[in-house]
Amino acid sequence: MANRRERGHAFEASHDFTLGGKPVLAGKYTLWTLPGADEWEVYLNSGMYPWGVDFDGNAQRDPAKDVAVATVPVTRVPESLEQFTIVMTEDGSQLLLKWDDVVVAVPIQH
């Protein structure tokens, strides 16, 4: 899909967990998203990068360092959020990615 661009964000886990059916050890990761109209691909990557996307729009993520991948459906919400926001649900069962009128709930098992 045109206009899809990967984005990277720092992520640190203090406990082991499972994302996309893959076990992930506690540690530091970069969290990457590839947004789509109906679903997002969410990547947890063990590489640390000085910048997520270069000036030409190319992701700096090395796919060989992907630890876990999840494809998650998009939920549309009535209120719009201008700033991309990442929050964990209170019970720790979902990582919520919020942007514009979209919420993507990434299931986390621990």
FIDONU-827754 format. One line per field, with one value per atom (N, C-alpha, C): residue number from 1; atom name; x, y, z. Coordinates in pm, whole numbers, plus 50000, padded with zeros to 5 digits. Layout:
<recs>
k (NUM | ...)
a (CA | ...)
xx (X | ...)
yy (Y | ...)
zz (Z | ...)
</recs>
This chain:
<recs>
k (1 | 1 | 1 | 2 | 2 | 2 | 3 | 3 | 3 | 4 | 4 | 4 | 5 | 5 | 5 | 6 | 6 | 6 | 7 | 7 | 7 | 8 | 8 | 8 | 9 | 9 | 9 | 10 | 10 | 10 | 11 | 11 | 11 | 12 | 12 | 12 | 13 | 13 | 13 | 14 | 14 | 14 | 15 | 15 | 15 | 16 | 16 | 16 | 17 | 17 | 17 | 18 | 18 | 18 | 19 | 19 | 19 | 20 | 20 | 20 | 21 | 21 | 21 | 22 | 22 | 22 | 23 | 23 | 23 | 24 | 24 | 24 | 25 | 25 | 25 | 26 | 26 | 26 | 27 | 27 | 27 | 28 | 28 | 28 | 29 | 29 | 29 | 30 | 30 | 30 | 31 | 31 | 31 | 32 | 32 | 32 | 33 | 33 | 33 | 34 | 34 | 34 | 35 | 35 | 35 | 36 | 36 | 36 | 37 | 37 | 37 | 38 | 38 | 38 | 39 | 39 | 39 | 40 | 40 | 40 | 41 | 41 | 41 | 42 | 42 | 42 | 43 | 43 | 43 | 44 | 44 | 44 | 45 | 45 | 45 | 46 | 46 | 46 | 47 | 47 | 47 | 48 | 48 | 48 | 49 | 49 | 49 | 50 | 50 | 50 | 51 | 51 | 51 | 52 | 52 | 52 | 53 | 53 | 53 | 54 | 54 | 54 | 55 | 55 | 55 | 56 | 56 | 56 | 57 | 57 | 57 | 58 | 58 | 58 | 59 | 59 | 59 | 60 | 60 | 60 | 61 | 61 | 61 | 62 | 62 | 62 | 63 | 63 | 63 | 64 | 64 | 64 | 65 | 65 | 65 | 66 | 66 | 66 | 67 | 67 | 67 | 68 | 68 | 68 | 69 | 69 | 69 | 70 | 70 | 70 | 71 | 71 | 71 | 72 | 72 | 72 | 73 | 73 | 73 | 74 | 74 | 74 | 75 | 75 | 75 | 76 | 76 | 76 | 77 | 77 | 77 | 78 | 78 | 78 | 79 | 79 | 79 | 80 | 80 | 80 | 81 | 81 | 81 | 82 | 82 | 82 | 83 | 83 | 83 | 84 | 84 | 84 | 85 | 85 | 85 | 86 | 86 | 86 | 87 | 87 | 87 | 88 | 88 | 88 | 89 | 89 | 89 | 90 | 90 | 90 | 91 | 91 | 91 | 92 | 92 | 92 | 93 | 93 | 93 | 94 | 94 | 94 | 95 | 95 | 95 | 96 | 96 | 96 | 97 | 97 | 97 | 98 | 98 | 98 | 99 | 99 | 99 | 100 | 100 | 100 | 101 | 101 | 101 | 102 | 102 | 102 | 103 | 103 | 103 | 104 | 104 | 104 | 105 | 105 | 105 | 106 | 106 | 106 | 107 | 107 | 107 | 108 | 108 | 108 | 109 | 109 | 109 | 110 | 110 | 110)
a (N | CA | C | N | CA | C | N | CA | C | N | CA | C | N | CA | C | N | CA | C | N | CA | C | N | CA | C | N | CA | C | N | CA | C | N | CA | C | N | CA | C | N | CA | C | N | CA | C | N | CA | C | N | CA | C | N | CA | C | N | CA | C | N | CA | C | N | CA | C | N | CA | C | N | CA | C | N | CA | C | N | CA | C | N | CA | C | N | CA | C | N | CA | C | N | CA | C | N | CA | C | N | CA | C | N | CA | C | N | CA | C | N | CA | C | N | CA | C | N | CA | C | N | CA | C | N | CA | C | N | CA | C | N | CA | C | N | CA | C | N | CA | C | N | CA | C | N | CA | C | N | CA | C | N | CA | C | N | CA | C | N | CA | C | N | CA | C | N | CA | C | N | CA | C | N | CA | C | N | CA | C | N | CA | C | N | CA | C | N | CA | C | N | CA | C | N | CA | C | N | CA | C | N | CA | C | N | CA | C | N | CA | C | N | CA | C | N | CA | C | N | CA | C | N | CA | C | N | CA | C | N | CA | C | N | CA | C | N | CA | C | N | CA | C | N | CA | C | N | CA | C | N | CA | C | N | CA | C | N | CA | C | N | CA | C | N | CA | C | N | CA | C | N | CA | C | N | CA | C | N | CA | C | N | CA | C | N | CA | C | N | CA | C | N | CA | C | N | CA | C | N | CA | C | N | CA | C | N | CA | C | N | CA | C | N | CA | C | N | CA | C | N | CA | C | N | CA | C | N | CA | C | N | CA | C | N | CA | C | N | CA | C | N | CA | C | N | CA | C | N | CA | C | N | CA | C | N | CA | C | N | CA | C | N | CA | C | N | CA | C | N | CA | C | N | CA | C | N | CA | C | N | CA | C)
xx (50084 | 50000 | 50088 | 50060 | 50135 | 50113 | 50207 | 50202 | 50219 | 50250 | 50279 | 50426 | 50454 | 50592 | 50613 | 50725 | 50758 | 50801 | 50771 | 50813 | 50877 | 50980 | 51046 | 51041 | 51028 | 51020 | 51091 | 51154 | 51224 | 51123 | 51161 | 51073 | 51160 | 51124 | 51199 | 51102 | 51132 | 51049 | 51126 | 51062 | 51128 | 51103 | 51010 | 50979 | 50967 | 50987 | 50964 | 50815 | 50784 | 50645 | 50636 | 50515 | 50493 | 50421 | 50469 | 50407 | 50397 | 50279 | 50260 | 50293 | 50273 | 50300 | 50447 | 50534 | 50678 | 50720 | 50793 | 50844 | 50952 | 50946 | 51041 | 51101 | 51234 | 51302 | 51300 | 51303 | 51312 | 51434 | 51422 | 51534 | 51489 | 51584 | 51557 | 51536 | 51435 | 51399 | 51354 | 51346 | 51277 | 51146 | 51042 | 50908 | 50880 | 50847 | 50823 | 50682 | 50623 | 50488 | 50488 | 50408 | 50383 | 50231 | 50180 | 50036 | 49969 | 49852 | 49768 | 49627 | 49541 | 49404 | 49325 | 49342 | 49262 | 49341 | 49475 | 49558 | 49697 | 49765 | 49903 | 49991 | 50111 | 50213 | 50298 | 50319 | 50396 | 50516 | 50635 | 50760 | 50833 | 50888 | 50978 | 51115 | 51211 | 51341 | 51450 | 51551 | 51658 | 51763 | 51759 | 51856 | 51821 | 51925 | 51909 | 51961 | 51882 | 51914 | 51916 | 52008 | 52015 | 51893 | 51825 | 51707 | 51619 | 51489 | 51397 | 51385 | 51368 | 51345 | 51437 | 51504 | 51594 | 51516 | 51587 | 51523 | 51448 | 51480 | 51410 | 51291 | 51263 | 51150 | 51180 | 51308 | 51346 | 51369 | 51306 | 51323 | 51465 | 51521 | 51656 | 51655 | 51538 | 51522 | 51587 | 51663 | 51721 | 51626 | 51553 | 51456 | 51517 | 51648 | 51714 | 51714 | 51694 | 51692 | 51550 | 51450 | 51313 | 51301 | 51251 | 51233 | 51092 | 50994 | 50853 | 50779 | 50676 | 50593 | 50447 | 50361 | 50217 | 50143 | 50041 | 49951 | 49823 | 49787 | 49679 | 49575 | 49445 | 49341 | 49331 | 49285 | 49263 | 49122 | 49110 | 48980 | 48969 | 48861 | 48836 | 48760 | 48802 | 48737 | 48689 | 48586 | 48531 | 48624 | 48706 | 48793 | 48929 | 48980 | 49107 | 49221 | 49335 | 49452 | 49565 | 49614 | 49715 | 49851 | 49892 | 50025 | 50017 | 50109 | 50117 | 50147 | 50065 | 50074 | 50077 | 50165 | 50176 | 50150 | 50052 | 50023 | 49995 | 50026 | 49995 | 49863 | 49776 | 49652 | 49687 | 49595 | 49619 | 49655 | 49591 | 49620 | 49739 | 49800 | 49919 | 49893 | 49768 | 49735 | 49742 | 49751 | 49756 | 49845 | 49917 | 49991 | 49905 | 49857 | 49769 | 49849 | 49836 | 49899 | 49787 | 49794 | 49686 | 49741 | 49666 | 49707 | 49588 | 49559 | 49447 | 49319 | 49239 | 49116 | 49133 | 49260 | 49293 | 49347 | 49302 | 49363 | 49396 | 49519 | 49565 | 49602 | 49536 | 49558 | 49641 | 49769 | 49861 | 49853 | 49810 | 49800 | 49938 | 49948 | 50071 | 50035 | 50111 | 50093 | 50219 | 50197 | 50313 | 50286)
yy (49882 | 50000 | 50124 | 50217 | 50342 | 50421 | 50506 | 50591 | 50515 | 50386 | 50313 | 50332 | 50379 | 50399 | 50340 | 50272 | 50216 | 50328 | 50307 | 50399 | 50317 | 50370 | 50299 | 50379 | 50309 | 50371 | 50281 | 50342 | 50266 | 50194 | 50076 | 49993 | 49915 | 49916 | 49838 | 49754 | 49625 | 49532 | 49486 | 49491 | 49448 | 49300 | 49238 | 49095 | 49027 | 48897 | 48820 | 48824 | 48817 | 48819 | 48754 | 48745 | 48691 | 48796 | 48816 | 48908 | 48836 | 48831 | 48764 | 48616 | 48555 | 48412 | 48379 | 48480 | 48457 | 48501 | 48416 | 48457 | 48564 | 48664 | 48775 | 48788 | 48792 | 48808 | 48954 | 48977 | 49114 | 49181 | 49309 | 49381 | 49502 | 49561 | 49681 | 49643 | 49703 | 49676 | 49805 | 49799 | 49905 | 49847 | 49927 | 49890 | 49961 | 49884 | 49937 | 49909 | 50000 | 49978 | 50004 | 49926 | 49947 | 49961 | 50085 | 50107 | 50078 | 50018 | 49996 | 50043 | 50048 | 50095 | 50004 | 49874 | 49778 | 49704 | 49702 | 49634 | 49695 | 49681 | 49726 | 49605 | 49610 | 49512 | 49578 | 49505 | 49556 | 49465 | 49525 | 49450 | 49489 | 49392 | 49415 | 49374 | 49466 | 49445 | 49466 | 49381 | 49388 | 49495 | 49554 | 49656 | 49792 | 49868 | 50007 | 50094 | 50192 | 50271 | 50419 | 50497 | 50640 | 50717 | 50667 | 50734 | 50629 | 50641 | 50541 | 50539 | 50656 | 50666 | 50774 | 50746 | 50846 | 50953 | 51050 | 51162 | 51121 | 51003 | 50953 | 50865 | 50851 | 50771 | 50623 | 50585 | 50444 | 50408 | 50300 | 50254 | 50204 | 50234 | 50189 | 50052 | 49994 | 49864 | 49753 | 49668 | 49550 | 49433 | 49383 | 49275 | 49148 | 49127 | 49009 | 49015 | 49132 | 49147 | 49150 | 49120 | 49113 | 48997 | 49026 | 48926 | 48870 | 48956 | 48916 | 49008 | 48952 | 49027 | 48993 | 49095 | 49073 | 49156 | 49096 | 49169 | 49192 | 49319 | 49355 | 49441 | 49409 | 49488 | 49630 | 49720 | 49859 | 49875 | 49952 | 49991 | 50142 | 50187 | 50331 | 50382 | 50498 | 50560 | 50700 | 50751 | 50882 | 50999 | 50987 | 51099 | 51083 | 51195 | 51195 | 51235 | 51168 | 51196 | 51238 | 51360 | 51412 | 51347 | 51326 | 51271 | 51119 | 51049 | 50904 | 50870 | 50783 | 50751 | 50600 | 50556 | 50414 | 50400 | 50317 | 50292 | 50143 | 50095 | 49958 | 49961 | 49865 | 49858 | 49831 | 49867 | 49854 | 49711 | 49613 | 49473 | 49416 | 49496 | 49453 | 49355 | 49340 | 49241 | 49295 | 49427 | 49487 | 49610 | 49627 | 49747 | 49825 | 49942 | 50021 | 50126 | 50122 | 50221 | 50310 | 50439 | 50532 | 50644 | 50670 | 50777 | 50816 | 50945 | 50997 | 50934 | 50870 | 50805 | 50653 | 50609 | 50466 | 50422 | 50304 | 50235 | 50095 | 50054 | 49919 | 49855 | 49745 | 49678 | 49552 | 49559 | 49448 | 49357 | 49231 | 49141 | 49105 | 49109 | 49075 | 48965 | 48859 | 48756 | 48755 | 48740 | 48734 | 48639)
zz (50000 | 50000 | 50000 | 49915 | 49910 | 50039 | 50072 | 50190 | 50322 | 50317 | 50440 | 50472 | 50591 | 50633 | 50769 | 50785 | 50915 | 51009 | 51135 | 51239 | 51351 | 51415 | 51524 | 51653 | 51765 | 51897 | 51997 | 52097 | 52200 | 52289 | 52337 | 52419 | 52517 | 52644 | 52743 | 52825 | 52835 | 52912 | 53035 | 53150 | 53274 | 53302 | 53227 | 53246 | 53110 | 53107 | 52985 | 52950 | 52821 | 52777 | 52639 | 52585 | 52452 | 52368 | 52245 | 52151 | 52018 | 51960 | 51832 | 51838 | 51955 | 51971 | 51993 | 51997 | 52016 | 52156 | 52227 | 52358 | 52343 | 52430 | 52428 | 52568 | 52574 | 52702 | 52745 | 52876 | 52928 | 52866 | 52833 | 52774 | 52696 | 52624 | 52545 | 52399 | 52339 | 52200 | 52134 | 52002 | 51931 | 51881 | 51893 | 51851 | 51720 | 51617 | 51482 | 51440 | 51367 | 51314 | 51165 | 51096 | 50954 | 50942 | 50951 | 50953 | 50818 | 50826 | 50709 | 50741 | 50643 | 50663 | 50756 | 50743 | 50821 | 50929 | 50915 | 51014 | 51014 | 51127 | 51140 | 51164 | 51109 | 51144 | 51252 | 51361 | 51474 | 51494 | 51495 | 51505 | 51634 | 51702 | 51814 | 51764 | 51768 | 51707 | 51811 | 51810 | 51911 | 51878 | 51761 | 51724 | 51782 | 51812 | 51856 | 51742 | 51702 | 51584 | 51621 | 51561 | 51595 | 51548 | 51445 | 51393 | 51328 | 51339 | 51286 | 51135 | 51076 | 50932 | 50877 | 50765 | 50709 | 50632 | 50577 | 50509 | 50382 | 50329 | 50210 | 50246 | 50378 | 50423 | 50436 | 50433 | 50445 | 50591 | 50635 | 50772 | 50793 | 50909 | 50944 | 51012 | 51032 | 51098 | 51016 | 51086 | 51024 | 51051 | 50950 | 50971 | 51030 | 51011 | 51069 | 51222 | 51279 | 51425 | 51482 | 51400 | 51451 | 51548 | 51667 | 51772 | 51768 | 51739 | 51734 | 51638 | 51575 | 51481 | 51509 | 51509 | 51527 | 51422 | 51363 | 51273 | 51351 | 51366 | 51457 | 51384 | 51402 | 51334 | 51390 | 51306 | 51342 | 51398 | 51505 | 51558 | 51541 | 51481 | 51463 | 51585 | 51635 | 51751 | 51714 | 51782 | 51745 | 51776 | 51882 | 51915 | 51846 | 51795 | 51723 | 51817 | 51803 | 51884 | 51790 | 51804 | 51711 | 51731 | 51856 | 51884 | 51897 | 51829 | 51842 | 51988 | 52046 | 52188 | 52207 | 52298 | 52331 | 52480 | 52518 | 52659 | 52679 | 52798 | 52836 | 52913 | 52887 | 52965 | 53110 | 53198 | 53341 | 53382 | 53319 | 53353 | 53276 | 53189 | 53116 | 53003 | 52962 | 52860 | 52717 | 52703 | 52569 | 52569 | 52460 | 52433 | 52334 | 52374 | 52289 | 52213 | 52082 | 51995 | 51943 | 51973 | 51939 | 51851 | 51743 | 51653 | 51566 | 51559 | 51483 | 51537 | 51452 | 51499 | 51506 | 51523 | 51521 | 51657 | 51701 | 51815 | 51769 | 51796 | 51766 | 51899 | 51933 | 52061 | 52036 | 52075 | 52056 | 52178 | 52161 | 52276 | 52332 | 52464 | 52536 | 52638 | 52637 | 52740 | 52827 | 52957 | 53049 | 53160)
</recs>
